[in-house]
Amino acid sequence: MPSFRQIHYFLTVADLGGFTQAAATLFIAQSALSRQISQLEDELGFELFDREPRGVRLTPAGAIYRDRVMTIPRTLAAAAEEGLQLSRGEAGVLRLLHSSTIPAASLMSVLNRFMVACPKARIDLDRASSEQQVSLVANGNADIGIIRLPVLRRDSSVRFVELGAERLWVAVPDAHPLAKQDSISIASLEHEQFVSAVYRERGGLARVVTDLCLKRGFVPGAAQIVSPKTSMLSLVAANKGVAIVPERMTTLGSQGIVYVPLSDKDAQSTCALVVPLKPRLLVKTFADILIQDTQHSFAESSDNR
């Protein structure tokens, strides 16, 4: 098998048309260069050059060989560069999951900053429940997840990084009497029908909402149609009931919906990252950017209160 050095020497001689010029360019003795080319020809079983008094000329076989191997140096250089970028966490594919209560639109500023920091990287963005994300990251089927606590499923191969508490709001139909309020207490929702899923057997927002209502002495009433996904907002707009949602979902704004903040101090929900115990550099870069963005957002929110 010809060595890369021999191929490099051959291409230099072919480009410059002679051993003298090529030897000077390669900083080796002409005799050593001639010996390397002769060894290459012996290994290939055919002559690459016709030796002439004023230089060399590619044989027909040599011309074909040059056409086939001339991209090898560029390919190897590109592979080395890509490998270096990957080792530095600047390239590769980031398999990112997010909960439905953490809309992709609310992540755009973070995604944009990440793409600036890692222009060679690509993001594979998908949605999954908080419980599913734990398993997917633990099994290596995803690199990082953005979940809403609490989660009932734990795994020793992942860790959770809390991102801070987020205020909860109530989504009500725009013709609803509560739509005119500046704020609403959870207790005032006792007789409302909730289009958001009501579960204590699962984690995430559904568990938070149910626990908040139980703390006030009532079980949230389920509407005839319920959904644990962002489609709950369509149900609110269709006047099928109300839903308690995190603040970042209020940016989804739908016609026919009014968002009113909850006045209760404990009406909050916490997001978190799910990351492997030994994350890739690409994962660490994204996590750092998201954490910084979250800290900045909460600082601004605190200043505005």
C-alpha positions in Angstrom: 0.0 0.0 0.0 1.6 3.3 -1.0 2.3 5.7 1.8 0.9 9.2 2.1 4.4 10.5 1.8 4.9 8.7 -1.5 1.6 10.0 -2.9 2.6 13.6 -1.7 5.9 13.3 -3.4 4.3 11.9 -6.6 1.8 14.8 -6.8 4.5 17.4 -6.3 6.7 16.0 -9.1 3.6 15.8 -11.4 2.6 19.4 -10.6 6.1 20.8 -11.1 7.1 18.6 -14.0 10.5 17.5 -12.7 12.5 16.0 -9.9 14.8 19.0 -9.4 12.0 21.5 -8.8 10.1 19.0 -6.6 13.1 18.1 -4.5 13.8 21.8 -3.8 10.1 22.4 -2.9 10.0 19.3 -0.6 13.4 20.1 1.0 14.8 16.6 0.3 17.7 15.3 -1.9 16.8 14.7 -5.5 18.2 11.1 -5.2 16.0 10.4 -2.3 13.0 11.7 -4.2 13.8 9.6 -7.2 14.2 6.5 -5.0 10.7 7.1 -3.4 9.0 7.5 -6.8 10.8 4.3 -8.1 9.6 2.4 -5.0 6.0 3.7 -5.6 6.2 2.6 -9.3 7.5 -0.9 -8.3 4.6 -1.3 -5.8 2.0 -0.1 -8.3 3.4 -2.3 -11.1 3.5 0.5 -13.7 5.5 3.6 -14.6 4.1 6.9 -13.5 6.5 9.2 -15.5 8.3 9.2 -18.8 11.8 10.5 -17.9 12.9 13.2 -20.4 16.1 15.3 -20.7 14.3 18.4 -19.5 12.0 16.9 -16.9 9.3 14.3 -16.7 5.9 13.7 -18.3 3.1 11.6 -16.8 2.4 8.4 -18.6 -1.3 7.6 -19.4 -1.4 5.3 -16.4 0.3 8.0 -14.3 -2.3 10.6 -15.3 -5.2 8.4 -14.3 -3.4 7.6 -11.0 -3.0 11.3 -10.3 -6.7 12.0 -11.0 -7.7 9.4 -8.5 -5.3 10.4 -5.7 -5.1 14.2 -6.0 -7.9 14.7 -3.6 -6.3 12.6 -0.8 -4.3 15.4 0.8 -7.4 17.7 0.9 -9.5 14.8 2.3 -7.0 14.0 5.0 -6.6 17.7 5.9 -10.4 18.1 6.1 -10.7 15.0 8.3 -8.0 16.2 10.6 -9.7 19.6 10.9 -13.1 18.0 11.5 -11.6 15.8 14.2 -10.0 18.7 15.9 -13.3 20.7 15.9 -15.1 17.7 17.3 -12.5 17.2 20.0 -12.9 20.9 20.9 -16.7 20.6 21.0 -17.1 22.9 18.0 -18.6 20.4 15.6 -20.9 17.3 15.5 -24.6 16.7 16.0 -26.3 17.7 19.2 -29.5 15.6 19.8 -31.6 18.0 21.9 -34.9 17.2 23.5 -37.4 19.6 25.1 -40.7 19.3 26.9 -43.9 20.5 25.2 -44.2 23.1 28.0 -40.8 24.5 27.0 -41.7 25.7 23.4 -38.9 25.7 20.8 -39.7 29.3 20.2 -38.5 30.2 23.7 -35.2 28.5 23.1 -34.3 30.4 19.9 -32.0 32.9 21.5 -30.0 30.0 23.1 -30.0 28.0 19.8 -28.7 31.1 17.9 -25.9 31.7 20.4 -24.9 28.1 20.3 -24.7 28.1 16.5 -22.5 31.2 16.6 -20.2 29.5 19.2 -20.2 26.2 17.2 -20.8 27.0 13.5 -19.8 23.5 12.4 -22.4 21.9 14.7 -25.9 20.7 13.8 -28.8 20.4 16.1 -31.4 17.6 16.0 -34.3 19.1 17.9 -37.2 16.9 19.1 -40.0 17.0 21.7 -40.5 14.4 24.4 -42.1 14.2 27.8 -39.9 14.9 30.8 -40.1 11.3 31.9 -39.1 10.0 28.4 -36.2 12.4 28.2 -34.6 10.8 31.3 -34.6 7.4 29.6 -33.5 8.7 26.2 -30.5 10.6 27.6 -29.6 7.7 29.9 -29.7 5.2 27.1 -27.6 7.4 24.8 -30.4 8.0 22.3 -30.2 11.8 23.1 -27.4 14.1 24.3 -29.3 16.5 26.5 -32.9 17.2 27.6 -34.7 20.2 28.9 -37.4 19.0 31.3 -40.0 20.4 33.7 -39.6 19.1 37.3 -40.6 17.0 39.1 -39.8 13.7 37.3 -40.7 10.4 38.9 -38.1 8.5 36.9 -34.5 8.7 38.0 -31.4 7.1 36.5 -27.9 6.9 38.0 -26.3 7.6 34.6 -27.7 11.1 34.3 -27.8 14.2 36.4 -30.2 17.1 36.7 -29.2 20.8 36.6 -32.0 23.0 37.8 -32.6 26.2 35.8 -34.7 28.2 38.2 -38.3 28.7 39.0 -40.7 30.1 36.5 -44.0 31.9 37.3 -47.3 30.2 36.4 -50.2 31.9 34.6 -53.7 31.0 33.8 -54.9 30.7 30.2 -58.6 31.6 29.9 -60.9 32.2 27.0 -61.0 35.9 26.2 -64.8 36.1 27.1 -64.2 34.5 30.5 -64.9 36.7 33.5 -61.4 36.0 34.9 -59.9 37.5 31.7 -60.5 41.0 33.1 -58.5 40.3 36.3 -55.0 41.6 36.8 -54.1 38.4 38.7 -55.8 35.3 39.8 -55.4 33.0 42.9 -55.3 29.3 42.5 -58.2 28.9 44.9 -60.5 30.9 42.6 -60.1 28.2 40.0 -61.8 25.5 42.2 -64.9 25.4 40.0 -63.2 25.7 36.6 -62.8 22.9 34.1 -59.1 22.3 33.3 -58.2 21.4 29.7 -54.7 20.6 30.8 -54.1 17.0 31.9 -54.6 16.3 35.6 -52.3 13.6 36.9 -50.4 12.9 40.1 -49.0 9.7 38.7 -46.7 11.6 36.3 -44.2 14.4 36.7 -43.8 17.7 35.0 -46.3 20.5 34.8 -49.3 18.2 35.4 -48.0 17.1 38.8 -47.2 20.7 39.8 -50.7 22.0 38.9 -52.4 19.1 40.6 -50.4 19.5 43.8 -51.0 23.2 43.9 -54.8 22.6 43.7 -54.7 19.8 46.2 -52.9 22.1 48.6 -55.9 24.5 48.4 -58.3 21.6 49.1 -59.7 20.8 45.7 -59.0 18.5 42.8 -58.8 20.3 39.5 -61.9 19.5 37.5 -61.2 17.9 34.1 -62.9 19.3 31.0 -64.5 17.0 28.5 -61.4 17.3 26.3 -57.9 17.5 27.9 -54.4 17.5 26.6 -50.9 17.4 28.2 -49.4 19.2 25.1 -49.5 22.7 23.7 -52.8 21.8 22.0 -54.4 22.6 25.4 -54.2 26.2 24.3 -56.4 25.5 21.3 -58.9 24.0 23.7 -58.8 27.2 25.8 -59.3 29.3 22.7 -62.3 27.1 21.8 -63.9 27.9 25.2 -63.5 24.3 26.5 -61.9 25.3 29.8 -58.8 26.9 31.4 -55.2 25.8 31.8 -52.3 26.7 34.1 -49.2 27.2 32.0 -45.6 28.4 32.7 -44.7 31.9 31.7 -42.7 30.9 28.6 -45.9 29.4 27.1 -47.6 32.8 27.2 -45.5 33.8 24.2 -47.3 31.3 22.1 -50.3 33.6 22.1 -53.4 32.4 20.4 -56.5 34.3 19.3 -59.3 33.9 21.9 -56.9 33.5 24.8 -56.0 35.8 27.7 -53.1 35.0 30.0 -53.4 36.2 33.6 -50.6 35.7 36.2 -51.3 33.6 39.3 -50.9 35.7 42.5 -49.9 32.7 44.8 -46.2 32.9 45.8 -45.8 29.1 45.3 -47.4 29.2 41.8 -44.1 28.4 40.2 -42.6 25.6 38.0 -38.9 24.6 37.7 -37.1 23.6 34.5 -34.0 21.5 34.5 -31.4 20.0 32.2 -30.9 16.3 31.9 -27.3 15.5 31.0 -25.1 12.4 31.0 -22.6 12.1 33.8 -19.8 12.5 31.2 -21.2 14.8 28.6 -19.5 15.5 25.3 -17.9 18.9 24.9 -20.7 19.9 22.5 -23.2 19.1 25.2 -21.3 21.1 27.8 -21.1 24.1 25.5 -24.9 24.1 24.9 -25.6 23.6 28.7 -23.3 26.5 29.6 -25.0 28.8 27.1 -28.5 27.8 28.3 -27.6 28.2 32.0 -26.1 31.7 31.3 -29.2 32.7 29.4 -31.5 31.5 32.2 -29.6 33.3 34.9 -29.7 36.5 32.8 -33.5 36.1 32.2 -34.2 35.5 35.9 -32.1 38.5 36.9 -34.1 40.7 34.5 -37.4 39.3 35.8 -36.4 40.0 39.4 -35.4 43.6 38.5 -38.8 44.2 36.9 -40.8 43.0 39.9 
